[in-house]
Each structure stands twice: as C-alpha cells, then as structure tokens.
Amino acid sequence: MKEVMYDQSSLLIAGILFFSIVAAIELGHRIGRRARVLASESSRDHVNAIQASLLGVLALLLGFTFSLSLQRYDSRSEAVVQEANAIGTAYLRAQLLPASVRGEAQQRLQSYLGLRVQAGAVALDREEDRVALLAQSNRELDLLWGYARQAAEEDGRVVTSGLFIQSLNELIDAYGRRDAALKRHVPEVVLFLLYGTFVLTGIVVGYAAGAADHRPSFTTLILVALIVILAFVIVDLDRPRRGLIKIDHTSLNDLKAAIDLAQAAGTRQRGTSDLPRPAVTGRR
C-alpha cells in the first residue's frame, strides 16, 4: 500500500505539525476557560497529573521514533560504504582475469559504478527514474557475470577467476543490501500515532491553562518549537535522499574518481582495442 506521508516534504510535515499543535492548545484553552467555573482544586490537580503523564508518553514516543529513524540512517550509510568496498575489490581482482576479458570487465565495473553513483542522487519518490537506473545496473551485473563465466572457462584457478567471482558475488550482495536498506523506514502508522499524541497533548496543555484561568505561557511555545524540531529531524532522517540530512556518498564518489583516472591512464597506455563480448547468460 502506498504511504501518504513518505512522499511529502519534511518542511511541510513540520509546518502542519506546528500549526496543529498551536490550534490544539488554543482549542483546549477555550474549553478549559469555559469549564473553569465548575472545576475544583482536585479536578485541576487531576488534569495536571494527566498532562504530566501525556508529556511523558510523548517523550517516550519521540525517543523511540528518533532511535528508529537514526538506526535506519546508520544502516543506509554503512550500506553505501560496503558497496563501495565491494566494487573496489572487484575492480582490483579484475586485473587478475585473462587478457581476453580483463579490460572489458573493468570497463563494465566502471559503468556499473557510475550508475550506482547516479542512483544515489535520485530521490525515492522519483520512482520511474529510480527503476530505470536499477534496471541498467542489473544489465551491467548480467554482463559482468557473463565475463566471470568466460574467465572461469578459460582459467579456472582460484587465485585468478575464482577470486573475481567471489568479489562479484559480494558486489551483488552489497547491491541488494543497499537497495533493501533504502526501502526500510519508520512505519507510517508510528508517525500517525506520534501526530495524534502531539495533538492530544496540546489539547490537554491548553485545557490545563484555561482551567487555571491563564494563557499558555511562553515556555509552552518553546516546548512546541522543540517538539516540531525533533519531529522534523525524525522525518528528515527517514528520507535519505531528500531534505537537509542526506546520506554521505563520498566513498562511492571517491572510488569513481579513482577508477575513472585509472581507466583513462590505461587507455592512453594501451590505446583502444576491440575486445570480444561474451554471451550474456544471466547471473545467479
């Protein structure tokens, strides 16, 4: 089922949350002012106790949700580094392949790395662009697996084609882990629960102030601002390619720059050559 909140801007969600809490406090205050003539001292104490309990529940939910979004952010960051390491290892081990496939395998790895760098710049809400890049990446992996099969047929030694096949399997696994990490985020039902708790807490805070016959204090606005900032950070962490907090792709970018430089230097040394392309047989 398509989620509604995930496709929205973090700033828009924070703005809606701010005005919702302010409106809830004002609504609660007006209700509290009307009920203050009937409220006794014990009933006001009861409201204050409920207010403190709701604030505690809100703090618990905020801490839980923040921890959840931060864990997902960390897993995505680690997935990027792991994929960069896997591609770099595969590129180095491609140098051990037979000469008939060595250059073409390195070029395919260079092309695959470029696609993965491009994919890191495409927001997840741009589904068509993202799917197209993933399809191109899969085609490059199929070609690489074809070269690995050809290398194994020509030279089946473990220290040559065997090591490359192992690194290629690790590269495919890293590709899957990174893609899976991007799809994992805070469940929308948790965010709606958090939003409902915000609104209910605002109503009770406003009601307590109205029952005590005074306007909500300036510290209440500070509390609201802090809640909105925390909610914004939670939502922004959950959107790895949008907003202010983004995943660092330095490892992939640095690797791409190094491989591009190595490929350019190698092309100047050996000149251009037409290498045979193996039949694409698919990868496991």
BELHUGI-V285177 format. One record per pair of residues at least 12 apart in sequence whose C-alpha atoms are under 10 Angstrom apart, sorted by the first residue. I is the first residue (numbers start at 1). J is the second residue. D is the distance in Angstrom with one decimal. If there is no record, write none. Layout:
i=I j=J d=D
i=I j=J d=D
This chain:
i=3 j=187 d=9.1
i=3 j=188 d=6.9
i=3 j=189 d=9.6
i=4 j=188 d=8.2
i=5 j=188 d=7.0
i=5 j=189 d=9.9
i=5 j=191 d=8.5
i=5 j=192 d=9.0
i=5 j=235 d=9.5
i=6 j=124 d=9.5
i=6 j=125 d=8.4
i=6 j=185 d=9.1
i=6 j=186 d=9.3
i=6 j=187 d=9.4
i=6 j=188 d=7.6
i=6 j=191 d=10.0
i=6 j=235 d=8.5
i=6 j=238 d=8.6
i=6 j=239 d=7.9
i=7 j=123 d=10.0
i=7 j=124 d=8.5
i=7 j=125 d=6.0
i=7 j=126 d=9.6
i=7 j=239 d=9.2
i=8 j=125 d=9.1
i=8 j=235 d=9.9
i=8 j=239 d=10.0
i=9 j=232 d=9.9
i=9 j=235 d=9.0
i=9 j=236 d=8.7
i=9 j=239 d=9.3
i=9 j=242 d=8.2
i=9 j=243 d=7.5
i=10 j=231 d=9.1
i=10 j=232 d=6.2
i=10 j=233 d=8.5
i=10 j=234 d=9.2
i=10 j=235 d=6.0
i=10 j=236 d=5.8
i=10 j=237 d=9.5
i=10 j=238 d=9.5
i=10 j=239 d=8.4
i=10 j=242 d=8.4
i=10 j=243 d=6.5
i=10 j=244 d=9.0
i=11 j=229 d=10.0
i=11 j=232 d=7.0
i=11 j=233 d=10.0
i=11 j=235 d=9.2
i=11 j=236 d=8.7
i=11 j=243 d=8.1
i=11 j=244 d=9.7
i=12 j=232 d=9.4
i=13 j=228 d=9.3
i=13 j=231 d=8.7
i=13 j=232 d=7.5
i=13 j=235 d=8.2
i=13 j=236 d=10.0
i=14 j=225 d=9.9
i=14 j=227 d=9.5
i=14 j=228 d=5.9
i=14 j=229 d=7.5
i=14 j=230 d=9.3
i=14 j=231 d=6.8
i=14 j=232 d=5.5
i=14 j=233 d=9.3
i=14 j=235 d=8.6
i=14 j=236 d=9.9
i=15 j=228 d=8.1
i=15 j=232 d=9.1
i=16 j=228 d=9.5
i=17 j=195 d=7.3
i=17 j=198 d=8.2
i=17 j=199 d=8.5
i=17 j=224 d=9.4
i=17 j=227 d=9.1
i=17 j=228 d=6.7
i=17 j=231 d=8.5
i=17 j=232 d=9.3
i=18 j=198 d=9.6
i=18 j=199 d=9.8
i=18 j=221 d=9.9
i=18 j=224 d=7.1
i=18 j=225 d=7.4
i=18 j=227 d=8.6
i=18 j=228 d=6.1
i=18 j=229 d=9.4
i=18 j=231 d=9.9
i=19 j=224 d=9.8
i=19 j=228 d=9.9
i=20 j=195 d=9.1
i=20 j=196 d=10.0
i=20 j=198 d=8.5
i=20 j=199 d=6.6
i=20 j=202 d=8.6
i=21 j=195 d=9.2
i=21 j=196 d=9.9
i=21 j=198 d=6.6
i=21 j=199 d=5.5
i=21 j=200 d=8.6
i=21 j=201 d=8.3
i=21 j=202 d=5.5
i=21 j=203 d=8.0
i=21 j=206 d=9.9
i=21 j=221 d=9.8
i=21 j=224 d=7.2
i=21 j=225 d=9.8
i=21 j=227 d=9.6
i=21 j=228 d=9.1
i=22 j=199 d=8.8
i=22 j=202 d=7.3
i=22 j=203 d=9.1
i=22 j=206 d=9.2
i=22 j=220 d=9.7
i=22 j=221 d=8.3
i=22 j=224 d=7.8
i=23 j=199 d=8.6
i=23 j=202 d=8.2
i=23 j=203 d=8.4
i=23 j=206 d=9.5
i=24 j=198 d=8.9
i=24 j=199 d=5.8
i=24 j=200 d=7.4
i=24 j=201 d=8.3
i=24 j=202 d=5.1
i=24 j=203 d=4.8
i=24 j=204 d=8.5
i=24 j=205 d=8.8
i=24 j=206 d=7.3
i=24 j=207 d=9.5
i=25 j=199 d=8.2
i=25 j=200 d=9.0
i=25 j=201 d=8.3
i=25 j=202 d=4.6
i=25 j=203 d=4.8
i=25 j=204 d=7.4
i=25 j=205 d=6.3
i=25 j=206 d=4.2
i=25 j=207 d=7.4
i=25 j=208 d=9.6
i=25 j=209 d=9.1
i=25 j=210 d=9.6
i=25 j=215 d=9.9
i=25 j=216 d=8.0
i=25 j=220 d=9.3
i=25 j=221 d=9.9
i=25 j=224 d=9.8
i=26 j=202 d=8.3
i=26 j=203 d=7.5
i=26 j=205 d=9.3
i=26 j=206 d=6.0
i=26 j=207 d=8.4
i=26 j=209 d=9.8
i=26 j=210 d=9.1
i=26 j=215 d=9.1
i=26 j=216 d=8.6
i=27 j=202 d=8.8
i=27 j=203 d=6.4
i=27 j=204 d=9.4
i=27 j=206 d=7.0
i=27 j=207 d=7.8
i=27 j=210 d=9.7
i=28 j=200 d=9.2
i=28 j=201 d=9.6
i=28 j=202 d=7.3
i=28 j=203 d=4.3
i=28 j=204 d=6.1
i=28 j=205 d=7.1
i=28 j=206 d=4.3
i=28 j=207 d=4.2
i=28 j=208 d=7.8
i=28 j=209 d=8.4
i=28 j=210 d=7.3
i=28 j=211 d=9.4
i=29 j=202 d=9.4
i=29 j=203 d=7.4
i=29 j=204 d=8.4
i=29 j=205 d=7.8
i=29 j=206 d=4.1
i=29 j=207 d=4.5
i=29 j=208 d=7.2
i=29 j=209 d=6.1
i=29 j=210 d=4.4
i=29 j=211 d=7.6
i=29 j=212 d=9.6
i=29 j=213 d=8.9
i=29 j=214 d=8.7
i=29 j=215 d=7.4
i=29 j=216 d=7.8
i=30 j=203 d=9.7
i=30 j=206 d=7.8
i=30 j=207 d=7.2
i=30 j=209 d=9.3
i=30 j=210 d=6.4
i=30 j=211 d=9.0
i=30 j=215 d=9.7
i=31 j=203 d=9.0
i=31 j=204 d=9.9
i=31 j=206 d=8.4
i=31 j=207 d=6.2
i=31 j=208 d=9.5
i=31 j=210 d=7.1
i=31 j=211 d=8.2
i=32 j=203 d=9.4
i=32 j=204 d=8.9
i=32 j=205 d=9.6
i=32 j=206 d=7.2
i=32 j=207 d=4.3
i=32 j=208 d=6.5
i=32 j=209 d=7.1
i=32 j=210 d=4.1
i=32 j=211 d=4.4
i=32 j=212 d=7.9
i=32 j=213 d=8.1
i=32 j=214 d=9.8
i=33 j=206 d=9.5
i=33 j=207 d=7.5
i=33 j=208 d=9.1
i=33 j=209 d=8.2
i=33 j=210 d=4.4
i=33 j=211 d=5.4
i=33 j=212 d=7.9
i=33 j=213 d=6.2
i=33 j=214 d=8.5
i=33 j=215 d=9.6
i=34 j=207 d=9.6
i=34 j=210 d=7.9
i=34 j=211 d=7.9
i=34 j=213 d=9.6
i=35 j=207 d=8.9
i=35 j=210 d=8.2
i=35 j=211 d=6.5
i=35 j=212 d=9.9
i=35 j=213 d=10.0
i=36 j=207 d=9.3
i=36 j=208 d=9.4
i=36 j=209 d=9.8
i=36 j=210 d=7.0
i=36 j=211 d=4.4
i=36 j=212 d=6.9
i=36 j=213 d=7.1
i=37 j=211 d=8.2
i=37 j=212 d=9.9
i=37 j=213 d=9.6
i=38 j=211 d=9.2
i=39 j=211 d=7.0
i=39 j=212 d=9.0
i=40 j=211 d=9.4
i=41 j=211 d=9.9
i=41 j=212 d=9.5
i=43 j=211 d=9.4
i=44 j=207 d=9.7
i=44 j=208 d=7.1
i=44 j=209 d=9.7
i=44 j=211 d=6.9
i=44 j=212 d=7.5
i=45 j=208 d=9.2
i=46 j=208 d=9.7
i=47 j=204 d=7.6
i=47 j=205 d=8.9
i=47 j=207 d=8.2
i=47 j=208 d=6.2
i=47 j=209 d=9.9
i=47 j=211 d=8.9
i=48 j=204 d=8.6
i=48 j=205 d=8.4
i=48 j=207 d=9.5
i=48 j=208 d=6.4
i=48 j=209 d=9.4
i=49 j=208 d=9.9
i=50 j=201 d=9.3
i=50 j=204 d=7.9
i=50 j=205 d=9.4
i=50 j=208 d=9.5
i=51 j=200 d=9.7
i=51 j=201 d=7.0
i=51 j=202 d=9.2
i=51 j=203 d=9.5
i=51 j=204 d=6.0
i=51 j=205 d=6.2
i=51 j=206 d=9.7
i=51 j=207 d=9.3
i=51 j=208 d=7.7
i=52 j=201 d=9.3
i=52 j=204 d=9.6
i=52 j=205 d=9.1
i=53 j=201 d=9.4
i=54 j=197 d=7.9
i=54 j=198 d=9.1
i=54 j=200 d=8.3
i=54 j=201 d=6.0
i=54 j=202 d=9.5
i=54 j=204 d=8.4
i=54 j=205 d=9.3
i=55 j=197 d=9.1
i=55 j=198 d=9.0
i=55 j=201 d=6.7
i=55 j=202 d=9.5
i=55 j=204 d=9.8
i=55 j=205 d=9.2
i=57 j=194 d=9.8
i=57 j=197 d=8.2
i=57 j=198 d=10.0
i=57 j=201 d=9.4
i=58 j=194 d=7.5
i=58 j=195 d=9.8
i=58 j=196 d=10.0
i=58 j=197 d=6.4
i=58 j=198 d=7.1
i=58 j=200 d=9.9
i=58 j=201 d=7.8
i=58 j=227 d=9.3
i=59 j=227 d=9.1
i=61 j=190 d=8.8
i=61 j=191 d=9.6
i=61 j=193 d=8.8
i=61 j=194 d=6.7
i=61 j=197 d=8.7
i=62 j=191 d=9.8
i=62 j=194 d=7.5
i=62 j=198 d=10.0
i=62 j=227 d=8.4
i=62 j=230 d=7.6
i=62 j=231 d=7.6
i=62 j=234 d=8.6
i=63 j=230 d=9.4
i=63 j=234 d=9.8
i=64 j=190 d=9.9
i=65 j=186 d=7.5
i=65 j=187 d=9.6
i=65 j=190 d=7.6
i=65 j=191 d=8.1
i=65 j=194 d=8.5
i=65 j=230 d=10.0
i=65 j=231 d=9.0
i=65 j=234 d=7.1
i=65 j=235 d=9.4
i=66 j=186 d=9.3
i=66 j=230 d=8.0
i=66 j=231 d=8.2
i=66 j=233 d=8.0
i=66 j=234 d=5.4
i=66 j=235 d=8.8
i=66 j=237 d=8.6
i=66 j=238 d=9.5
i=67 j=234 d=8.7
i=68 j=185 d=8.3
i=68 j=186 d=6.7
i=68 j=187 d=9.7
i=68 j=234 d=8.7
i=68 j=237 d=9.7
i=68 j=238 d=9.1
i=69 j=184 d=9.6
i=69 j=185 d=6.8
i=69 j=186 d=6.1
i=69 j=187 d=9.8
i=69 j=233 d=9.1
i=69 j=234 d=6.0
i=69 j=235 d=7.7
i=69 j=236 d=8.8
i=69 j=237 d=6.0
i=69 j=238 d=5.5
i=69 j=239 d=9.3
i=70 j=185 d=9.9
i=70 j=186 d=9.8
i=70 j=233 d=9.5
i=70 j=234 d=7.7
i=70 j=237 d=6.6
i=70 j=238 d=7.9
i=71 j=185 d=9.5
i=71 j=186 d=10.0
i=71 j=237 d=9.5
i=71 j=238 d=9.7
i=72 j=181 d=7.2
i=72 j=182 d=8.4
i=72 j=183 d=9.7
i=72 j=184 d=7.0
i=72 j=185 d=6.5
i=72 j=186 d=8.2
i=72 j=237 d=8.2
i=72 j=238 d=7.3
i=72 j=239 d=9.9
i=72 j=240 d=9.3
i=73 j=181 d=8.8
i=73 j=182 d=9.0
i=73 j=184 d=9.6
i=73 j=185 d=8.7
i=73 j=236 d=9.8
i=73 j=237 d=6.2
i=73 j=238 d=6.8
i=73 j=239 d=8.6
i=73 j=240 d=7.1
i=73 j=245 d=9.5
i=73 j=246 d=8.8
i=73 j=247 d=7.5
i=74 j=181 d=9.7
i=74 j=237 d=9.6
i=74 j=247 d=8.8
i=75 j=177 d=9.4
i=75 j=178 d=8.6
i=75 j=181 d=6.6
i=75 j=182 d=8.9
i=75 j=184 d=9.6
i=76 j=177 d=8.9
i=76 j=178 d=6.5
i=76 j=179 d=8.9
i=76 j=180 d=9.0
i=76 j=181 d=5.5
i=76 j=182 d=6.4
i=76 j=183 d=9.7
i=76 j=184 d=9.2
i=76 j=240 d=7.9
i=76 j=247 d=7.3
i=76 j=248 d=9.5
i=77 j=178 d=8.9
i=77 j=181 d=9.2
i=77 j=182 d=9.9
i=77 j=240 d=9.1
i=77 j=246 d=9.4
i=77 j=247 d=5.9
i=77 j=248 d=6.7
i=77 j=249 d=8.1
i=78 j=177 d=9.9
i=78 j=178 d=8.6
i=78 j=181 d=9.6
i=78 j=247 d=9.6
i=78 j=248 d=9.8
i=79 j=174 d=7.0
i=79 j=175 d=8.5
i=79 j=176 d=9.4
i=79 j=177 d=6.5
i=79 j=178 d=5.0
i=79 j=179 d=8.7
i=79 j=180 d=9.4
i=79 j=181 d=7.3
i=79 j=182 d=9.2
i=80 j=116 d=9.7
i=80 j=117 d=9.9
i=80 j=120 d=9.0
i=80 j=174 d=8.4
i=80 j=175 d=9.0
i=80 j=177 d=9.3
i=80 j=178 d=6.5
i=80 j=179 d=9.8
i=80 j=181 d=9.8
i=80 j=247 d=8.4
i=80 j=248 d=8.1
i=80 j=249 d=6.7
i=80 j=250 d=9.1
i=80 j=251 d=7.5
i=80 j=252 d=7.2
i=81 j=174 d=9.4
i=81 j=178 d=9.6
i=81 j=248 d=9.2
i=81 j=249 d=8.0
i=81 j=250 d=8.7
i=81 j=251 d=6.0
i=81 j=252 d=7.3
i=82 j=170 d=9.5
i=82 j=171 d=8.8
i=82 j=173 d=9.8
i=82 j=174 d=6.4
i=82 j=175 d=9.1
i=82 j=177 d=9.1
i=82 j=178 d=8.5
i=82 j=251 d=9.2
i=82 j=252 d=9.7
i=83 j=113 d=9.6
i=83 j=116 d=9.3
i=83 j=170 d=8.6
i=83 j=171 d=6.5
i=83 j=172 d=8.8
i=83 j=173 d=8.6
i=83 j=174 d=5.0
i=83 j=175 d=6.4
i=83 j=176 d=9.4
i=83 j=177 d=8.6
i=83 j=178 d=7.4
i=83 j=251 d=9.1
i=83 j=252 d=8.0
i=84 j=113 d=8.5
i=84 j=116 d=9.5
i=84 j=117 d=9.9
i=84 j=171 d=8.7
i=84 j=174 d=8.7
i=84 j=175 d=9.8
i=84 j=249 d=9.2
i=84 j=250 d=9.5
i=84 j=251 d=6.1
i=84 j=252 d=5.2
i=84 j=253 d=8.9
i=84 j=254 d=9.1
i=84 j=255 d=6.9
i=84 j=256 d=9.1
i=85 j=167 d=10.0
i=85 j=170 d=9.6
i=85 j=171 d=8.5
i=85 j=174 d=9.1
i=85 j=251 d=8.3
i=85 j=252 d=8.6
i=85 j=255 d=8.7
i=86 j=167 d=6.7
i=86 j=168 d=7.8
i=86 j=169 d=9.1
i=86 j=170 d=6.2
i=86 j=171 d=4.9
i=86 j=172 d=8.6
i=86 j=173 d=9.0
i=86 j=174 d=6.9
i=86 j=175 d=9.1
i=87 j=109 d=7.3
i=87 j=110 d=9.0
i=87 j=112 d=8.9
i=87 j=113 d=7.3
i=87 j=167 d=8.0
i=87 j=168 d=8.0
i=87 j=170 d=8.7
i=87 j=171 d=5.9
i=87 j=172 d=9.3
i=87 j=174 d=8.9
i=87 j=175 d=9.6
i=87 j=252 d=9.0
i=87 j=255 d=8.5
i=87 j=256 d=9.7
i=88 j=109 d=9.0
i=88 j=110 d=9.8
i=88 j=113 d=9.3
i=88 j=167 d=9.3
i=88 j=171 d=9.2
i=88 j=252 d=9.3
i=88 j=255 d=7.0
i=88 j=256 d=9.1
i=88 j=258 d=9.6
i=88 j=259 d=8.5
i=89 j=163 d=9.7
i=89 j=164 d=8.5
i=89 j=166 d=10.0
i=89 j=167 d=6.4
i=89 j=168 d=8.7
i=89 j=170 d=9.3
i=89 j=171 d=8.6
i=90 j=105 d=9.5
i=90 j=106 d=8.7
i=90 j=109 d=7.9
i=90 j=163 d=8.6
i=90 j=164 d=6.1
i=90 j=165 d=8.4
i=90 j=166 d=8.5
i=90 j=167 d=5.1
i=90 j=168 d=5.9
i=90 j=169 d=9.2
i=90 j=170 d=8.6
i=90 j=171 d=7.3
i=91 j=105 d=8.2
i=91 j=106 d=6.0
i=91 j=107 d=9.2
i=91 j=108 d=9.6
i=91 j=109 d=6.5
i=91 j=110 d=8.2
i=91 j=164 d=8.5
i=91 j=167 d=8.8
i=91 j=168 d=9.2
i=91 j=259 d=8.3
i=92 j=106 d=8.7
i=92 j=164 d=8.7
i=92 j=167 d=9.6
i=92 j=259 d=9.8
i=93 j=106 d=9.5
i=93 j=159 d=9.2
i=93 j=160 d=7.6
i=93 j=161 d=8.3
i=93 j=162 d=9.5
i=93 j=163 d=6.6
i=93 j=164 d=5.3
i=93 j=165 d=9.0
i=93 j=166 d=9.6
i=93 j=167 d=7.6
i=93 j=168 d=9.4
i=94 j=106 d=6.3
i=94 j=109 d=9.0
i=94 j=148 d=9.2
i=94 j=151 d=9.9
i=94 j=160 d=8.3
i=94 j=161 d=8.1
i=94 j=163 d=8.8
i=94 j=164 d=6.0
i=94 j=165 d=9.3
i=94 j=167 d=9.3
i=94 j=168 d=9.5
i=95 j=160 d=8.6
i=95 j=161 d=9.8
i=95 j=164 d=8.9
i=96 j=151 d=9.9
i=96 j=159 d=7.9
i=96 j=160 d=5.1
i=96 j=161 d=7.0
i=96 j=162 d=9.7
i=96 j=163 d=8.5
i=96 j=164 d=7.8
i=97 j=147 d=9.4
i=97 j=148 d=8.6
i=97 j=150 d=9.8
i=97 j=151 d=6.4
i=97 j=152 d=8.9
i=97 j=154 d=9.4
i=97 j=155 d=8.1
i=97 j=157 d=10.0
i=97 j=159 d=9.5
i=97 j=160 d=5.7
i=97 j=161 d=5.7
i=97 j=162 d=9.3
i=97 j=163 d=9.3
i=97 j=164 d=7.6
i=98 j=150 d=9.3
i=98 j=151 d=6.4
i=98 j=152 d=9.3
i=98 j=154 d=7.4
i=98 j=155 d=7.1
i=98 j=160 d=8.1
i=98 j=161 d=8.1
i=99 j=151 d=9.3
i=99 j=275 d=9.2
i=100 j=147 d=9.4
i=100 j=150 d=9.1
i=100 j=151 d=8.2
i=100 j=154 d=9.2
i=100 j=275 d=6.6
i=100 j=276 d=7.1
i=100 j=277 d=9.2
i=100 j=278 d=9.9
i=101 j=144 d=9.8
i=101 j=146 d=9.9
i=101 j=147 d=6.3
i=101 j=148 d=8.4
i=101 j=150 d=7.7
i=101 j=151 d=6.8
i=101 j=154 d=9.8
i=101 j=275 d=7.2
i=101 j=276 d=7.5
i=101 j=277 d=8.0
i=101 j=278 d=8.4
i=102 j=147 d=8.6
i=102 j=148 d=9.8
i=102 j=151 d=8.7
i=102 j=275 d=9.2
i=103 j=263 d=9.2
i=103 j=266 d=9.3
i=103 j=267 d=9.6
i=103 j=273 d=9.2
i=103 j=274 d=9.8
i=103 j=275 d=7.7
i=104 j=143 d=9.7
i=104 j=144 d=8.9
i=104 j=147 d=8.2
i=104 j=273 d=9.9
i=104 j=274 d=9.2
i=104 j=275 d=6.7
i=104 j=276 d=8.3
i=104 j=277 d=7.8
i=104 j=278 d=9.8
i=105 j=140 d=9.9
i=105 j=143 d=8.4
i=105 j=144 d=6.2
i=105 j=145 d=9.3
i=105 j=146 d=9.4
i=105 j=147 d=6.5
i=105 j=148 d=8.3
i=105 j=151 d=10.0
i=105 j=277 d=9.7
i=106 j=144 d=9.1
i=106 j=259 d=9.0
i=106 j=263 d=8.1
i=107 j=144 d=9.8
i=107 j=259 d=9.4
i=107 j=260 d=9.5
i=107 j=263 d=7.7
i=108 j=140 d=6.5
i=108 j=141 d=8.4
i=108 j=143 d=7.5
i=108 j=144 d=6.7
i=108 j=147 d=9.6
i=109 j=140 d=7.9
i=109 j=141 d=8.5
i=109 j=143 d=9.7
i=109 j=144 d=7.6
i=109 j=168 d=9.9
i=109 j=256 d=10.0
i=109 j=259 d=9.1
i=110 j=140 d=9.9
i=110 j=255 d=9.7
i=110 j=256 d=7.3
i=110 j=257 d=10.0
i=110 j=259 d=6.7
i=110 j=260 d=7.2
i=110 j=263 d=8.3
i=111 j=136 d=9.8
i=111 j=137 d=8.7
i=111 j=140 d=7.6
i=111 j=256 d=9.5
i=111 j=260 d=9.7
i=112 j=136 d=8.3
i=112 j=137 d=5.9
i=112 j=138 d=8.9
i=112 j=139 d=9.1
i=112 j=140 d=6.0
i=112 j=141 d=7.6
i=112 j=144 d=9.3
i=112 j=256 d=10.0
i=113 j=137 d=8.7
i=113 j=140 d=9.7
i=113 j=252 d=7.8
i=113 j=253 d=9.1
i=113 j=255 d=8.4
i=113 j=256 d=6.5
i=113 j=259 d=9.1
i=113 j=260 d=10.0
i=114 j=137 d=9.4
i=114 j=252 d=9.0
i=114 j=253 d=8.9
i=114 j=255 d=10.0
i=114 j=256 d=6.9
i=114 j=257 d=9.8
i=114 j=260 d=9.5
i=115 j=133 d=6.5
i=115 j=134 d=8.2
i=115 j=136 d=7.5
i=115 j=137 d=6.3
i=115 j=140 d=9.2
i=116 j=133 d=8.0
i=116 j=134 d=8.4
i=116 j=136 d=9.7
i=116 j=137 d=7.3
i=116 j=175 d=8.8
i=116 j=252 d=8.2
i=116 j=253 d=9.8
i=116 j=256 d=9.8
i=117 j=249 d=7.9
i=117 j=250 d=9.9
i=117 j=252 d=6.5
i=117 j=253 d=6.8
i=117 j=255 d=9.9
i=117 j=256 d=8.0
i=118 j=130 d=9.3
i=118 j=133 d=7.8
i=118 j=253 d=10.0
i=119 j=131 d=9.4
i=119 j=132 d=9.5
i=119 j=133 d=6.3
i=119 j=134 d=7.6
i=119 j=137 d=9.3
i=119 j=241 d=10.0
i=120 j=240 d=9.3
i=120 j=241 d=7.4
i=120 j=247 d=8.6
i=120 j=248 d=9.4
i=120 j=249 d=7.4
i=120 j=252 d=9.2
i=121 j=240 d=9.9
i=121 j=241 d=6.8
i=121 j=242 d=9.3
i=121 j=246 d=9.9
i=121 j=247 d=9.8
i=121 j=249 d=9.1
i=122 j=241 d=6.9
i=122 j=242 d=9.0
i=123 j=239 d=8.5
i=123 j=240 d=8.1
i=123 j=241 d=5.0
i=123 j=242 d=6.3
i=123 j=243 d=10.0
i=124 j=182 d=8.2
i=124 j=183 d=8.7
i=124 j=239 d=8.2
i=124 j=240 d=8.5
i=124 j=241 d=7.0
i=124 j=242 d=8.4
i=125 j=239 d=9.7
i=125 j=241 d=9.4
i=125 j=242 d=9.3
i=134 j=175 d=9.9
i=134 j=179 d=9.3
i=137 j=175 d=9.3
i=138 j=172 d=9.4
i=138 j=175 d=9.7
i=138 j=282 d=9.7
i=138 j=283 d=9.5
i=139 j=280 d=9.3
i=139 j=282 d=8.9
i=139 j=283 d=9.9
i=141 j=168 d=8.7
i=141 j=171 d=9.2
i=141 j=172 d=7.7
i=141 j=175 d=10.0
i=141 j=280 d=10.0
i=141 j=282 d=8.4
i=141 j=283 d=7.4
i=142 j=279 d=9.9
i=142 j=280 d=6.5
i=142 j=281 d=7.3
i=142 j=282 d=5.0
i=142 j=283 d=5.5
i=142 j=284 d=9.1
i=143 j=277 d=8.8
i=143 j=278 d=7.9
i=143 j=279 d=8.2
i=143 j=280 d=5.8
i=143 j=281 d=8.1
i=143 j=282 d=7.6
i=143 j=283 d=8.5
i=144 j=165 d=9.5
i=144 j=168 d=8.0
i=144 j=278 d=9.4
i=144 j=280 d=8.7
i=144 j=282 d=9.1
i=144 j=283 d=8.4
i=145 j=165 d=8.0
i=145 j=168 d=7.7
i=145 j=169 d=9.1
i=145 j=278 d=9.7
i=145 j=280 d=7.8
i=145 j=281 d=7.7
i=145 j=282 d=6.7
i=145 j=283 d=5.4
i=145 j=284 d=8.3
i=146 j=277 d=8.9
i=146 j=278 d=6.1
i=146 j=279 d=6.4
i=146 j=280 d=5.2
i=146 j=281 d=5.8
i=146 j=282 d=6.8
i=146 j=283 d=7.4
i=147 j=161 d=9.8
i=147 j=165 d=9.6
i=147 j=277 d=8.0
i=147 j=278 d=6.2
i=147 j=279 d=8.4
i=147 j=280 d=8.3
i=147 j=281 d=9.6
i=148 j=161 d=6.9
i=148 j=162 d=8.7
i=148 j=164 d=7.3
i=148 j=165 d=6.1
i=148 j=166 d=9.8
i=148 j=168 d=8.3
i=148 j=278 d=9.5
i=148 j=283 d=9.5
i=149 j=161 d=8.7
i=149 j=165 d=8.4
i=149 j=278 d=8.8
i=149 j=279 d=9.6
i=149 j=280 d=9.5
i=149 j=281 d=8.6
i=149 j=282 d=9.8
i=149 j=283 d=9.3
i=150 j=277 d=9.6
i=150 j=278 d=6.8
i=150 j=279 d=8.7
i=151 j=164 d=9.2
i=151 j=165 d=9.2
i=151 j=278 d=9.8
i=152 j=164 d=9.5
i=152 j=165 d=8.5
i=169 j=283 d=9.4
i=169 j=284 d=8.7
i=172 j=283 d=9.5
i=172 j=284 d=9.5
i=182 j=238 d=9.3
i=182 j=239 d=8.8
i=182 j=240 d=7.6
i=182 j=241 d=9.4
i=184 j=238 d=8.8
i=185 j=235 d=9.6
i=185 j=237 d=9.2
i=185 j=238 d=5.8
i=185 j=239 d=8.1
i=185 j=240 d=9.6
i=186 j=234 d=9.0
i=186 j=235 d=8.5
i=186 j=237 d=9.6
i=186 j=238 d=6.7
i=186 j=239 d=9.8
i=187 j=238 d=10.0
i=191 j=231 d=9.2
i=191 j=234 d=9.5
i=191 j=235 d=8.7
i=194 j=231 d=9.0
i=195 j=231 d=9.2
i=198 j=224 d=9.2
i=198 j=227 d=8.5
i=198 j=228 d=9.5
i=202 j=220 d=9.4
i=202 j=224 d=8.6
i=205 j=220 d=8.4
i=206 j=220 d=9.3
i=232 j=244 d=9.9
i=233 j=245 d=8.1
